[in-house]
Amino acid sequence: MAAYATILVEDSGPVARVTLNLPDKRNPISPAMCGELLAAFKLVAANVIVLTGAGKVFSAGGDLAGMQPGPGAIPPASLVELFTGMHDLGKPIIAMVNGHALAGGLGLMVACDLVIVAEGAQLGTTEIAVGLWPMMITAELARSVGRKRVLEMMLTGTKMSAAEAVACGLANRVVPAADLEAETSKLANEIAARSPAAIRLGLQAFYRSQDMEHEPQLRYLQGELGRVLALEDAKEGISAFLGKREPVWKGR
């Protein structure tokens, strides 16, 4: 496994954990961190990835003092490369939001496939308070939340609670902080027990088709359904269902 300066990676078993690991700075997102995250997501062997933050904050946003890439063992990356890489990965990424997720940190959270947030965490697009605009995370937020709600967030910079984030579609569920680890682990392992091959094709089809016109989208998905049905895992799943036994996935 590569050596990382801004993150920690634990990759054993069916679920890997990737941790933003600059807690003294509230886990700011820089080109260096984007590059390390992108590399880590591609390298992990596990079928499901949990993304969280070290310390009391998930991420307070972009590293305003470190927006220019610096020297490092792993090439830096932009948010464009990171977000598109996450959506093309074909492995579920679950954000385990242990604390505040603000600005770019909120965008990173929403770019994950699923989100579980601890009670007490605050979330928001705070860029306007320092004369900026959340340009890069607009693409992620506008696909999860209605236009009026997103614009209110961006224009005011007002933070919302974890419960509000669930209500407006930014997160899947909110749990007590003491239950965050257990609830995230339960969800991650439930997904890890499914066919990784079917999940890979399904996730890629989900993201690639989301901006298509309706009929082209249906035709594209029809072709992808054929690819899923041709999987060895699909044959095994059907056989196991008919035989009333647990399937044994091969991942292909």
HELIX and SHEET records of a PDB file:
HELIX    1   1 PRO A   23  LYS A   25  5                                   3    
HELIX    2   2 PRO A   31  LEU A   43  1                                  13    
HELIX    3   3 LEU A   79  ASP A   88  1                                  10    
HELIX    4   4 GLY A  104  ALA A  111  1                                   8    
HELIX    5   5 GLU A  127  VAL A  130  5                                   4    
HELIX    6   6 MET A  135  LEU A  141  1                                   7    
HELIX    7   7 ARG A  147  THR A  156  1                                  10    
HELIX    8   8 ALA A  162  CYS A  168  1                                   7    
HELIX    9   9 ALA A  177  ASP A  179  5                                   3    
HELIX   10  10 LEU A  180  ALA A  192  1                                  13    
HELIX   11  11 PRO A  196  SER A  209  1                                  14    
HELIX   12  12 HIS A  214  LEU A  229  1                                  16    
HELIX   13  13 GLU A  232  LEU A  242  1                                  11    
SHEET    1   A 6 ILE A   7  ASP A  11  0                                        
SHEET    2   A 6 VAL A  15  LEU A  20 -1                                        
SHEET    3   A 6 VAL A  48  GLY A  53  1                                        
SHEET    4   A 6 ILE A  93  VAL A  97  1                                        
SHEET    5   A 6 LEU A 114  ALA A 118  1                                        
SHEET    6   A 6 ARG A 173  VAL A 175  1                                        
SHEET    1   B 4 VAL A  57  SER A  59  0                                        
SHEET    2   B 4 HIS A 100  LEU A 102  1                                        
SHEET    3   B 4 GLN A 122  GLY A 124  1                                        
SHEET    4   B 4 MET A 160  SER A 161 -1                                        
END                                                                             
